[in-house]
Amino acid sequence: MVVLGVLGSRNALSKQVIQNEILNPILNDLDKPLTKIILPEDTLSSTYIECWANRKDIDVELVKSDWTMNGKRAGVFRDLDIEQQSNVLLVFEGPRSRYYLDLAERIAKRRPKSLIYVVEANSVTPVLLEVDFTPRNAISEKQEKDILTIPKMFSKAKKCLINDDL
């Protein structure tokens, strides 16, 4: 079962652009049929996506932000709910903020097997997000203690910077 979650919005785009340039390419890219789309309730682009999904007989779930209960964090909780229920994400980068782009990268690191499509602020083409998972060099506590002893720190130095006045 493929569930597409949508984070962010692009209200400046027309219905045709969202449907033809963003949604249709994503639908064609998926190996399995799309069964459900989860959208934020309060955006115009969600309305366009809902219309497209209804024509394709795809179930739609609208998630509402609870501003009275969560205050300023309502959008964050709504997005978390959408993320947890989805296994494929479509993320729209905001025109003035990198918040959703950074969120997409954090999600990709947490869920490496999930497909995450990002539509950047200056584009209408969905790009599959790929995050570099190269492991960083890790040092254990024991190795750190062995390295950071005074004799070993200055063992390769020609002249020691510490003088013993004993």
C-alpha positions as CSV (number, residue, x, y, z in Angstrom):
1,M,0.0,0.0,0.0
2,V,1.5,3.3,-1.1
3,V,0.5,6.4,0.9
4,L,1.7,9.8,-0.3
5,G,2.0,12.5,2.3
6,V,2.2,16.1,1.3
7,L,4.2,18.7,3.4
8,G,4.2,22.4,2.7
9,S,2.3,24.1,-0.1
10,R,2.8,26.0,-3.3
11,N,-0.3,28.2,-3.6
12,A,1.2,30.3,-6.3
13,L,1.1,27.4,-8.8
14,S,-1.9,26.7,-11.0
15,K,-3.9,23.5,-10.8
16,Q,-2.6,22.3,-14.2
17,V,1.1,22.8,-13.2
18,I,0.6,20.9,-9.9
19,Q,-1.2,18.1,-11.6
20,N,0.8,17.8,-14.8
21,E,4.3,18.8,-13.7
22,I,4.4,17.4,-10.2
23,L,1.8,14.7,-9.4
24,N,1.8,12.8,-12.7
25,P,5.6,12.4,-12.8
26,I,5.5,11.1,-9.2
27,L,2.7,8.7,-10.0
28,N,4.6,7.4,-13.1
29,D,7.8,7.0,-10.9
30,L,6.2,4.8,-8.3
31,D,6.3,1.0,-8.8
32,K,3.1,0.3,-7.0
33,P,-0.3,2.1,-7.4
34,L,-0.9,5.0,-5.1
35,T,-3.7,4.1,-2.7
36,K,-4.0,7.2,-0.5
37,I,-2.9,10.8,-0.2
38,I,-2.7,12.7,3.1
39,L,-2.8,16.5,2.8
40,P,-2.8,19.5,5.1
41,E,-6.4,20.8,5.1
42,D,-5.8,24.5,4.9
43,T,-3.9,25.2,1.6
44,L,-5.0,25.9,-1.9
45,S,-2.5,23.4,-3.4
46,S,-4.1,20.7,-1.3
47,T,-7.4,21.5,-3.0
48,Y,-5.8,21.0,-6.4
49,I,-4.2,17.7,-5.3
50,E,-7.5,16.5,-3.9
51,C,-9.2,17.2,-7.2
52,W,-6.5,15.2,-9.1
53,A,-6.8,12.3,-6.6
54,N,-10.6,12.2,-6.9
55,R,-10.3,11.9,-10.7
56,K,-7.8,9.0,-10.3
57,D,-10.0,7.3,-7.7
58,I,-7.3,7.7,-5.0
59,D,-8.5,8.1,-1.3
60,V,-7.7,11.5,0.3
61,E,-7.3,12.3,4.0
62,L,-7.2,15.9,5.0
63,V,-5.3,16.7,8.3
64,K,-6.3,19.7,10.2
65,S,-4.0,21.8,12.4
66,D,-5.3,22.1,15.9
67,W,-4.4,25.7,16.7
68,T,-6.4,25.9,20.0
69,M,-4.7,22.9,21.5
70,N,-1.2,23.2,20.1
71,G,-0.8,26.9,19.5
72,K,2.1,27.9,17.3
73,R,3.3,24.3,17.1
74,A,0.1,23.1,15.4
75,G,1.7,23.0,12.0
76,V,4.6,21.0,13.3
77,F,2.3,18.4,14.9
78,R,0.2,18.3,11.7
79,D,3.3,17.6,9.6
80,L,4.5,14.9,12.0
81,D,1.1,13.2,11.8
82,I,1.3,13.3,7.9
83,E,4.9,12.0,8.0
84,Q,4.1,9.1,10.3
85,Q,1.1,7.9,8.2
86,S,3.0,8.1,4.9
87,N,5.6,5.9,3.2
88,V,6.2,8.4,0.3
89,L,6.4,12.1,0.8
90,L,6.0,15.1,-1.4
91,V,7.7,18.2,0.2
92,F,7.2,21.7,-1.2
93,E,10.0,24.1,-0.2
94,G,8.7,27.4,1.0
95,P,9.5,30.6,-1.0
96,R,11.1,32.4,1.9
97,S,12.3,29.6,4.2
98,R,14.3,26.4,4.0
99,Y,12.3,24.8,6.8
100,Y,10.6,22.2,4.7
101,L,13.8,21.4,2.8
102,D,15.7,20.8,6.1
103,L,12.7,18.8,7.4
104,A,12.9,16.6,4.3
105,E,16.6,15.9,4.8
106,R,16.0,15.0,8.5
107,I,13.2,12.6,7.5
108,A,15.4,11.1,4.8
109,K,18.1,10.3,7.4
110,R,15.5,8.8,9.8
111,R,13.7,6.8,7.1
112,P,16.3,5.9,4.4
113,K,13.9,3.5,2.6
114,S,11.2,6.1,2.1
115,L,10.9,8.0,-1.2
116,I,10.9,11.7,-0.6
117,Y,10.2,14.0,-3.5
118,V,11.2,17.7,-3.1
119,V,9.9,20.6,-5.2
120,E,12.2,23.5,-4.7
121,A,11.0,27.0,-4.4
122,N,12.3,28.1,-7.8
123,S,11.1,24.9,-9.7
124,V,8.1,22.8,-10.4
125,T,9.9,19.6,-11.0
126,P,9.9,17.0,-8.2
127,V,13.3,15.7,-7.4
128,L,13.9,12.5,-5.5
129,L,15.9,13.4,-2.4
130,E,19.1,11.4,-1.8
131,V,21.0,11.8,1.4
132,D,24.6,10.9,1.9
133,F,24.8,8.1,4.4
134,T,28.6,7.7,4.5
135,P,29.6,6.8,8.1
136,R,31.7,9.3,9.9
137,N,34.9,8.3,11.8
138,A,34.0,7.3,15.3
139,I,36.4,7.3,18.2
140,S,35.6,5.3,21.3
141,E,36.2,6.7,24.7
142,K,39.2,4.4,25.3
143,Q,40.8,5.5,22.0
144,E,40.3,9.1,22.9
145,K,41.9,8.6,26.3
146,D,44.9,6.8,24.7
147,I,45.4,9.6,22.2
148,L,45.0,12.5,24.5
149,T,47.7,11.6,27.0
150,I,50.6,14.1,27.4
151,P,53.4,11.8,26.2
152,K,51.5,10.7,23.1
153,M,50.4,14.2,22.2
154,F,54.0,15.4,22.0
155,S,55.7,12.2,21.0
156,K,56.1,13.2,17.4
157,A,57.0,16.8,18.1
158,K,60.7,17.7,17.9
159,K,60.6,20.0,20.8
160,C,58.2,19.6,23.8
161,L,56.2,22.7,24.6
162,I,55.9,21.7,28.3
163,N,58.9,22.1,30.6
164,D,59.1,20.2,33.9
165,D,60.5,22.5,36.6
166,L,61.0,19.8,39.2
